[in-house]
């Protein structure tokens, strides 16, 4: 099912973004705040 595959891929991308955001927060950067400030 092509739609199903797309959903799984979107979920993987979301998890990757979450891990990246968590790493940024460990470095003292709030990714959400940074996005607003620029």
C-alpha positions as CSV (number, residue, x, y, z in Angstrom):
1,X,0.0,0.0,0.0
2,X,1.6,3.2,-1.2
3,X,-0.2,5.5,1.3
4,X,0.8,3.2,4.2
5,X,4.5,3.4,3.0
6,X,4.3,7.2,2.9
7,X,3.0,7.3,6.5
8,X,5.7,5.1,7.7
9,X,8.3,7.2,6.0
10,X,6.8,10.4,7.5
11,X,7.0,8.8,10.9
12,X,10.6,7.9,10.4
13,X,11.3,11.5,9.4
14,X,9.5,12.8,12.5
15,X,11.5,10.6,14.8
16,X,14.7,11.8,13.2
17,X,13.7,15.4,13.7
18,X,12.8,14.7,17.3
19,X,16.3,13.1,17.9
20,X,18.0,16.1,16.3
21,X,15.9,18.5,18.4
22,X,16.8,16.6,21.5
23,X,20.5,16.8,20.6
24,X,20.2,20.6,20.1
25,X,18.5,21.0,23.4
26,X,21.4,19.1,25.1
27,X,23.7,21.8,23.6
28,X,21.6,24.5,25.1
29,X,19.7,25.4,21.9
30,X,15.9,25.4,21.8
31,X,15.2,24.6,18.1
32,X,11.7,26.0,18.4
33,X,12.9,29.3,19.8
34,X,15.7,29.5,17.2
35,X,13.2,29.1,14.4
36,X,11.1,32.0,15.8
37,X,14.1,34.3,16.3
38,X,15.5,34.0,12.8
